[in-house]
Structure formats: C-alpha cells, structure tokens
Amino acid sequence: MKRKDILTKNLFKKERIDEIDLLRGFPIFLVVLYHFCWSFVSLIYLFSNSQEMLFQYRNLNDFVNFLNQDILGSDLIHTLLVPIFSGMFIFVCGISSIFTRSNTRRALLLWSGALLITVCTMAATYISKEDCYIDFGVLHLMAFSVSIYAVLELLFKKLFKRKVPIQVCLIIAFGIFFFSIIVYSGYNPFTGKNFTPWGTVFLDNKPMPIDRYVQNPSAFFLEALGKYGGWTDWWSIFPYTGVFFAGVSLGKYLYEEKRKSIMPWLDKI
C-alpha cells in the first residue's frame, strides 16, 4: 500500500470504542431475537388456515408453543432478563452521550423517532383492535433522558463555562434510584413509617388510546413516571433515567478526557 493511501486511510478512519460497541450490540441482538419470536407467533395466526397448518405440521406447532410459553410467556425473561438487557442499552446510551457533538440534536432525532413509533402503533391498534400502542417506550425514555442531559450541558456552558461535572450526574442517578426505591417499597426512611406503595397499574387499550386520554388527561404523564404501566415496550422515567445518568457518569470517568478505548485488545479480535 502506498504511503498516500495509508495517510488517507488513517485520516478518514473513525475511532471506535470497541467495548461500547460490544455492550450496545449484545442487547440489540437479544431485542431482535425476542421480536423475531413475537413476530413469528403473531404472523402464523394471520393465515386463515393457521390451525390446519399447526395440526398438520407437529414440529411447527411445538415450535410455536415453545415460543409462546418458554420465551414470550416466561416470567423469568420478562421480570429479569428483559429489564437487565434493556437497562444495558439505556446505560450505553448514557455513556455514548459523552461522545456526541450535540446532545440537543440527538434528543430531537430521538423524539422524532419516538413520535413516529407512537403514531404508527396507535394506527396499528385501531386497525387490528390489538394492543400495539407504545406511548412511552425505550426510545421515548432515551429522548427524555438525553434532553435532560442536553439542558444540563447548556446551563453549565452558559453559567459556569464548563462541562457538566461527574458529581452532578451521580447525584441525579442516585437521587432517581433512591426516590424509586421509596415510592415502590412504601417505606419512608426519613420518618421510619410505611405508606401505600406506588403500585404500578397496567393499562390496556380498551377503550382505545385517544379515548383513554380523553377520560384521563394525566394518563400519559403517570405512565411516563411509572404509576401506570403499558403492556407494549414500556420504560418509565423512574428508575430508568437513573440508569441513563449512571451511564453518563461512567462515560465521564472513563472517556471524557482521553476518548479512547480502555480495552484496545478488542480491536484485534
């Protein structure tokens, strides 16, 4: 390779943080796998002869039952694995905020995608009469979290002429976690008294989404905060915005100064 080609290659080579790509890629793979299971099961029943197909092909029937019961219907997956791996995705989103040139632009892009998902899933709910509606999913949560961090960046830049300190991000993260523990446990550590915990009420789309908000205009905000829960891709501000700011804190600690991989050996794998 000529020296000119080497210089050109190095000039346009984009530095990647391999461990962040790995952390991001793993939950994305699991999300794709999970949604493949959901789509496979759902699409089967769109065929008018689905019951005949399942009866005729026993292996297909066994596979669909396996997906329904052991994957989509597993309490272990829904209560443990899904929060862990989705939380990892939110955590990496926080780390990635350190490398973004404009978190304001990033937040606007995320809000645009979130709004598109809301509109499309609302239309799908009305058309199919099935619960497809997403009004505060993982993209909405990331858009909200990035927006809060973008506002903090602007405030510290204008008022103090500096970047957001890691201490501020840690205080926000632990504050959200602490508040979440209190409201969901029903125990006030300051008074030592118990109170009625903030038990999440899961909503369905009967009546349909628009009718639900007409009847209860605060439903969206209560769902975003975690008082109400959705059945489809629902991620509340409490506690998951705390996960985002925990990621921001780690990103600041590891990457804000040098912006280089702490595991350069991953590039050779």
N, C-alpha and C positions, 0 to 999 in steps of 0.2 A: 504494500500500500504506500502511495506517495505521501510525502510529508504534508503537502497541501490538503490531501484528503483526510489525514489524521487530524490536522488542526480544525478542519471544517466539522468533522465528526464530533470532536470534543467541544467545539463552540456551541453546537446545537444539541448536545446531549443534555437531557433533563435529569437533574439529580432526583433520585427516588429514595424514599426511606423504606427500605425493604421490610422491616418488621411491622410498619404501619400497614403496608400493602397486604402483608400476610394476615394481620389481625382483621383487616377490612374484608379480605377475600373469603375467609372461613365462614363468617356469618352470612355473607351473600350467597355462598354455595348452599348453606343449610336452608336459607329462605327459598331459594329456587327449588330445592328438593322438596320442601314442605308444600309449596304451592303446586308443584307437579302432582303430588299426591291428591291435593284438594281438587285440582282441575280434572285429573283422570277420573276420580269418582263422580264428579259433577257432570262431566261430559257424557259418561256412559248412559246416564238416565235421560239425556236429551233425545236418544234414539227411541223411536216408538216401539221397537222390538227388543228393548234392553232386557226385559225379563226373560225372553226366549234365548237371547244371547248368553245370559248368565246361567240359565238352566242347561243349555247345550254344551257350553264350554266350562267345565268344572274348575279348571285352573284359573280362568278369568274370574269366576265367582269367588274362589278362595283368595285371589289377589285383592279384589275389591273389598272383601270382608276384612282382610288383613289391614288395608289402608284405613278403612272406616274405624275399626276397633283398636288396633295396636298403634296407629300413628295419629290419625285425626281425633280419635276418641280417648287417647291416653292422658290421664291426669298428670302423670309424670312429665310428659312433654309440655303440656300447657302451663302447669304451675311451676316448673323448674327450668327445663331446658330452653323453652321459648324466651322467658324473661332474661335468662343468662346471656344467650347469644344475641338477642336483640339489644340488650343492655350493652353488650360489647360493641355493637355497631354504633350506638349513641355515644359511647365512651370514645371511640375512634374519631367520631365526628367532632368531639371536643378537642382532641389532640390536633386534628387537621386544621382547626381554626387558627393555629399558630402560623401556619404556612400560607394562609390565604392573603392575597394582596388587599382585598376589600371584603370584609365580612358583611358590610351593608349590601353590596351587590349579591353576595352569596345568599343572604337572607331573602332578598327579593326573588331570586330564582327559586329558592325552596318554597316560598309562599305561592309562587305561580304554579309550581308543580302540585302543591298540596290542594290549591283551589281547583285545579283541573281534575284531580282524583275525586274530590268531593262532588263536583258536578257530574262526573261520569258515573260514579257509584250511586248517586241519587237517581239518575236516569235509569240505571240498571235495576234499581229497587222497584221503581214504579212500573217498569216494563215486565219484569219477571215475577213481581209480587213476592220475592225472596229477600232475605236480609243481606244486602250487599253494601249498605251505606257506610261510608267512612267520613266522619266529620272531625275527628282528632286522632289521626293515625301517627305512625312514626315520622312521616315527612312533616306533618304539622308540628309535632313536638320539636324536631330539629330546627324548623323555621323559627319557632318561638324562641328556642334557646340561643340560636345564632343571633337573633335580633337583639336579645338582652345583652349578649356579649358585644355586639356591634355598638350599641348605645353606650356601654361602659367604655369602649375604646374611644369613642368620640368625646365623652366627658373628660376622660383623663388626658386626652390630647389637647383639648381646648383649655382646661382649667389648670392642669399641672405640667403640661408639656412632656409627658412621659407615657410609657405603656402601662397597661393595667397590671398592678403588682400581683404576684402569685398569691400573696396573703389574702387579697380581696376575693379571688376565685375560690380559695379554700374555705373562707368564711361563708360564702354563698352556698357552696356544696354541702358543708356540714350543717348549715342552717336549714336547708331544704330537707336533708336526711333527718335531722332532729325533729323538725315540725311534722314530718310524715310519720315518724315513729309514734309521736304523741297522739296525733289525730286517729291513727289506725289502731293503736293499742287501747285507747281510752284511759290513759293514766297521765295525770299531770305531775311531773317530778318537782315542780316548784311548790305545790301545795300538799303533795302526797295523797291527793284524792282521786278517785275514779270518776269517770263521766261516760256518757254514752259514746262509744267509739264511732268514728266516721266510717260506717259500713257501706261499702260500695253497692249501689243499687243498679243492677244491669238492665238496660233498656232494650226493648225490641222496637221494631219499626211498624208496630200496629198501635195507633194509627201511623200513617206514613210520615217521613221525616218533617216535611213542611208543617203538617197538621200538629205534630208533636211540639214544634217550636211556637206555633200559634197558641197552643194551650198553655205552654210553659216557656216563656221567652228566655228564662235563665238556664234552660236545659243544656245549651251548648257550653256555657261557662262552667257549670257544675261538672259536666263531663270532662272538660279540659283540666279542671282541678283534681278530679278523681272521685268526686262524690257520686256521680253517675258513671256507669261503665257501658261501653259498647261491645258487641259480640265480634265485630269485624275490625281487626287492626286498630286497637285502642291503646294509646300510651299517654298516661296522664302527666301533667306537669310535676305533681308530687308522686313519687320521688325522682322521676327520671331526668328532670332538668338538673338535679343534683349530680346524676351520673355524668351528664354533659360537662358540668363545671369541674368535676373531678378529673375528667379527661383534659380539659384546658389546663388545669393545674399541673398535671404530669407533663403535658406538652411543653409548658413554660419551663419546667425544671430540667427537662432533658434536651430540648431542641431550640429554645428561643435564642440562645446565644450563637451556637455553632451551626445549627440547622443541618446536621449531618447524622447519618445512621450510627447508632451505638452498637450495631451488630453488622459491621461491614463484611463479615464472612458469609452472610446470607447471599451476597451478590455472586458468590462463586458456586452456589448450589444449583 
